[in-house]
Amino acid sequence: MQRGVEGYEHIADSKSLRALLDGGDQAHELFPGWGAGRLAAVADEVADASRERGLSGTAVALHTAYGPAWVACLIGLLAASASPILVPAEAPAPEVERRLAQAGGFAVLTGVPDGTPPAFVTTGCAPAHGTDDPPGPGPAVLIPSSGSTGEPKLVSRPEPGLLLEAYQFSTVFGAQPADRLLLPCPLAHAYGFAWILYTLATRTRTLILPANALTAAEDAIDGGATMIALTASLTRLLLMRVGNSGRAPGSNSLRVFAVGAGATDAELNRTVRETFGLDPVSIYGSTETGVIAVSEPGAPAGRLGFPVPRTQWRVVGDEGVPAPAGEPGSLQVRHDAEESWFATGDLVTLTDQGLTVLGRQSDAVRRGDRWVAPLEIEGVMRAHPAVREAVVSATGPTPGRDSLIVVEVEADPGTVPADLLRHAREHLSPYKVPNEVRIVDRLPRTWNGKVIGTQ
């Protein structure tokens, strides 16, 4: 994987996502059948239709199938000074209406049918602004959070921040003329959307696939894809699918295997390496901030190294003062020249080898004077051959008693908790061993496949 690639500074300084489509070879395909020229033409059509309907300065739900037309619709709404709400493609109408109500919008863009004008549906509510001059600094993309910590909220990401993230991805991963990116991720999620920004910035050929299209993903890898971006949960499903296929490690053209929207562990990293012949990289970020760090290939699970360009971080202790090197603390970040720091809510350690994420601060468990990282326990449990997924919860502590740690797992039929507890004792320090292991049929998940903790 390339690092510190130069020549992409112009991306962060661009005026808009629409401007990224100007110039260069307009026929060069970014998506199958869609060159920059076609994307720009459809985006302009959407922008004109949005202005005619008085949508400038309002929030508009983008509710259509993921694909090149989805990308063009998003760019067009921004060009019209509207703020697109990224709604999951599979969301039912009541969910779309809830997101509109959250944002104060009144219209839904349902796509651009071939040869017809953009299709809008209005809710009958009065527009919030409806002028060509939107309030505040300009339009923003409104991205729903995953909902892993409660009801999803809409996070506002102004266009300059999106261009900065496009620059950061481009600088970290670079682009080669023969690159083909495979993207079987929900585009309404911040992680999948970030890779669309990379595509627009670098004009990398990208194949968008449904998240459950693992057969097509495997075929695309065999067909010469050079980059793949997956969530952690989709990575595990893909590995299960190809595990018995007899695939020879390295019998592909992959140069980047990126995993985001969830924690990796040593077992996942090892299996990717043995199956595909390269080390995965972990992409760490949040809906609010975008990308924060990308691990080096082969780095231990959880170690993220150093921040991406134009990003700063600091680790603070309980009293809000800098935490000593190697001591757990709360991570705060900021991009470019931002004055305020954003508290990520993650418990981390920072040493001269970089940042290591221990888990969500709200989920972290304290036993005596030592922190226990749920991510480490979950990773150990997933390493058991019978375990497909695991999540840690905890109660306490109470006076005179340490926190109780419970692990819920999805496991193969016939697995017994005593075997899993024995496995935990063999691989964890005594103070990290869970008090109980519970086997469940299926763990609850958010709309994008992330397992929901039960704490």
N, C-alpha and C positions, 0 to 999 in steps of 0.2 A: 504494500500500500504506500502511495506517495504521501509525503508529509511536508507542510510548509511550502506548498506549490505557489509560485509567484505568478502575477499576471492577471489576477482576478479582482484587483482593487476597484475597478470601474463598476463592478456589480453593486457593491454597497453604496456607491455614489450615484447609481441610476435614479431617474426620476420616478419610475413606476415599474411594476411587473410588465405592463404593456410595452414599455420601452425596450425590454429585453428581447422582444420579438423583431425589432427593427434591424435592418442591415443584414449583412452576411447572405448566405445562400438561403433564399426563402423557400426553396423546394426541399431542403434537407429535412428528412423526417425526424421529428422528436418522438412521435408515436406512429404506429403503423397507419399509413395513409394520411398522416397529418404532418405537414411541414410547418415551419414558422409562418409562412404566408397565409395558409389556411387557418391556423389558430388565430392570427391577427384579424383576418377578415370576419370570422365568426364573433370574436371578442368585440369588434367594432359594431357589429350588428346588434349584439346584446346591449352594448353601451347606449346606442341610439334609442333602442326600444325602451330601455330603463328611463332615460331622460324624458321621452315622450309620455311615459306613465307617471311622471312626477316622483320617481323613486330616489332621485339624488338626495343625499342627506338622510336616508332612512336605512333601516336594516331589512335585508331581503333573505329569506330562507332559500338556500340552494339545495334542492331535493331532487336529484336525478341520479341515474346510474353512473358509477365511477368510470371514467374513460376520458379520451381527449376532449369531447364536448363539455364534460364537467369542468375541465381546466379552462377552456375558452370562456365558459359562462362566468367563472370566478373572476378572470381577468377583466371581462367586460363590465361586470358590476363595479369593480374597483375603479375602472376608467370613467364610469358615470358618477363617481363619488358616492356610490352606495356601499353599504357594509354587508358583505355576504355572511350569512350564518351557515356554518358547515354542519349540515344535518346528515346523519348516517343514511346511506342510500336505502337501507331496508326499514327505516323508521316508519311507523304507521302515522296516519294523519293527525291523531291526537297529540303525538309527541312533537310533530312539526309545529302544531299550534301552540304548544307550551313554550317551545323555543322562541317563537315569534313574540309571544306575550312577554317573555323575559326581556327581549330586546326592544319592545315597543314598536315592532314592525307590523306591516299589514299585507305583505305580498310574498308569494312563493314562486321561484323560478323552477319550473319542472323540466327544462331542457330546451334543445334546439332541434326539433324534428327535421330530417333532411328535406331541404327545399321549402321549408315553411318558416315563418317568423318565430322568434323565441316565445315559448309558452309560459305565460304567467297566470297565477291564480291569486285572487285577492280575497281577503277575509271579511271585507266589509267595514273594517275599522278605519277611522280617519288616519291619514298619514301623520307621522310625528313631526316632520319638517317639510319635505316635498319641495325643496328649493335647490337651485344649482350651487348653492354655497353652504356645504354642510358645516355644522358647528364644530368647534374644537380644531385639532391639528389636521384633520382629514379623515378619509375612510379607513376602516380597519376590518380585518377578518375576525369574525367572532367564532371562536372554537370551543366546543363543549369539552369540559374536563371529563376524565374517564368515569368519574362517579365512584371510584374505589374507596373514597372516604366520605361518601354521602351523596346527596342529590347533585347531579352534574350542574355546574355553573358555566356561564359563558365568559370566556376570557378574551379580552380585546387585544388584538395584535395589529398595531398600525403598520402601514405599508413600509415605512423606512426600516422597521424591525424585521420584516420579512425579507427585505433585500439584504440586510446584514446577515441573516441566517443563510441565505443563498450563497453569499460570499464565504461564510465560514465553512459550509459543507464543501464548496468548490475548492477552497484552499487546503482542506484536510485530505480530500479524496482525489483531487485532480481529475483530469479527464483525458482519455486517449481516443484517437480516431476510431478504433475498432470497438469501443465500449458499447455494451448492450446491458442496460439495467433491467432487472426483473423486480417488479414491485407488486407482490401479492398482499398488500396492506390496505386497510380502510383509509381512504383519503380524507375523511372527515376527522380523523385523529391527527393530533399535532405531529406525530412521528411520520406517518405516511405523507402528510402534506409537506413536510420539510423536504422529502425526496422529490416532490414535484417542483419545489423551488430550485433544487439542484439541477433538475432536468432543464428548466427554463434558462438557468444561468449558463450552463455548459453546453446546452443543446445535445445532450447525450440521448441516444436512442433508448426509449423506455417502453417496456411492455407492462401495462397495468392488468392485473389479474384479480378476480375475486379471492378473498382470503381463504376460502375453502377449496380453491382449485389447485390442490396439491399435485394431482397428476399432471396438469398443465405446467406447473412450476418445475416438476422434475424433468418433463420433456424439454422445457426451455433451457434448463441447465445443460442437458445433453446436447441441445442444439446450438450451444456456443455463447450463452450469456456470460458476461465477464464480471458482473456485479449483481448481488442479490441483497435486498433489504427485507428483513422479517422482524416480527415481534418475537419476544422470547417464547410465548405460548405456541406460535406457529412454527418456530424452529423445532420445538420438541415434537410436534405432530409430524413435521416433514422427516425428522430423523427416525421416528417410529415407522414411517411409511417405507423409507428406503433402507432400513436396517438389515433386511433380509434379502436385498436385491443382488448381492454379490458385487456391488459397485467397487471398482478399484480406486483407491484414494488417488486424487490428482488427475483422474481421467475426465477432466473438464477444463474449461477456460477461465474459471473464476479467479479474479485477483482480489475481490473484496467480498467478504461474507459479513454483513452488518446486522447486528441484533439490537433492538431498542424496545422501548415501551414495556420494560420489565427486567428484572435482574437475571443475569446468567449465573452459572455456578461451574465448578471445576468439571463435573460430569458432562454438562452440555458442551463446554469448550473442547473436552477430550473427544467426545463423539463426533462433533463437527470436523475436527482435525482428521480423525480416523476415516470418516465417511467421504469427505470432500477434498482432503489433502491440503487444507490451509487453516490457519487459526482465525477464528472469528474476532471481530472487534465489537466492543460494547459502546453504544451511543447513549450518553447520559444527558438528560435535560428535563424540561417540564413544559406543560402547556403554556405557563405564564412567561417563561424566559426563552423558549426555544432551546437549541443545543447548548450545552455547557462544556462537555468534554467528550473525547473519543479515546478509548483505550488503545494501547499499542497491541499489535498482534502477539499472542503468546503471553500477555500479562496475566497474573493471577486473577481469578474471578473477583470482581469488586474493586480492583485497583484501576483507576481511571487516568492516572498520570497527571496531566496538566491541562489548563483551560484552553479552549479553542481561541483563535485570534480575536482580539478586541474584547476580551472577557477577563474580568478579575474575580477572584474569590477570596474569602477569608473564613476562618473557623473561630467561633466564639464559644466561650464556656458558659456556665450557669449564670454568672454575674454580668454577662455581656462584654467581657474582656477577652482578648485573644487567648485561645486555648494553647497550651504548650505543645510543641511538636510531638506527634504521636499520641496525644491525649484526645479522647472523644469530645466532640463539640458540634455545634449547629452550623451548617453551611449557609453562607450568604454570598450572593453573586450580584454582579452588575455588568452591563455591556457598554462599550465605548465610553462616552463622557457622562454617563448617567450619574447624578448626584446621590441618589438613594440606593441602598442595598436591598435586595430581595431575599427574604428568608425562605429557603427551599423546604424547610421542615425535615431535612435529612440529617441523620447522625453520621458523622464522618471522622476520619483521622487524616492528618496532613503531615507528611514527612518529606525528606529530600527526594524520595522516590515518587512523590505525588500523592494524589488523593485516593483514599479508600472509603467506599460507602458501606456503612454498617447496617443501614436500614432507615425506615421512617422514624423520626424522633418520637412520634406518638406511639409507635409500636415497640420501641426499644424496651428491654427488660433489664432491671437492675437487681442483682443478687449480691447482697452484702455491699462491698464497695466496688464491684465490678459490673461492667455493662455486658449484656449478652445480646448478640446481633441475631435477630430472627432469620436474616438472609443466610447466615452460616448454617443454622440448624436445618432450614429448608433445603439447602444445597446438599447437606449430608444425607437427609432422608431421600431426596430424589436419586441419589447415587445407588440406593438399594435397587436391585434388579426388578423387584416386584412393584415398585412405587412409580406411578406416573406423574403425580403432582402432590405438593404438600404446602400447607400454610400453618404458621405458628400464631397462637393467641396466648395471652397471659392475663392473670388476675393478680391484684396486690401491687406491692407488698402490703402486709398488715403488720401491726406492732408485734415484734417477736417472731415474725415468720416471713421468709423470702417469697418472692413472686412464684406462683404456680404456672408452669409452662405446659401447654397442651398443643400437640401437633395433630391436625386432621389431614388425612392422606387419601388420595385415590389410589387403590392398589389392585393387583390381580386377585381373582377368586382364590380362596384358600389361604391367603395371607393372614397371619395372626399378629396382634399388637405386640406380644412378647418377643417375637423375632425382630420386630422393628426397634423396640427398645434396646435389645441386645446390640443391634447394629449401631444405634446411637451411642451406647456406652463405649463401643470399640473405636469410635471415630471422633468423640467430643470429650473435652475436659469435663470432669465431674460436675462443675457448677453450671455447665451448659446443657446437661442431659435433661430432656423433658420429663415432667412428672407422669405424663400420660400420652398415649398415642391412640387416636380414634380413627377407624376406617369408615369412610363414607362412600356412597355410590358416586356422588359428583359434588365438587366444591362449587359454590356460587361464583359467577363471573360477571364482569361488566359487559356492556354491549360490544367492546372491542376485544373481548377474550381474556382480559386480565383477571386473575383470581382475586376475589375480594377477601381480605382478611376478616377474621371473626372477632377481633378484639373489641 
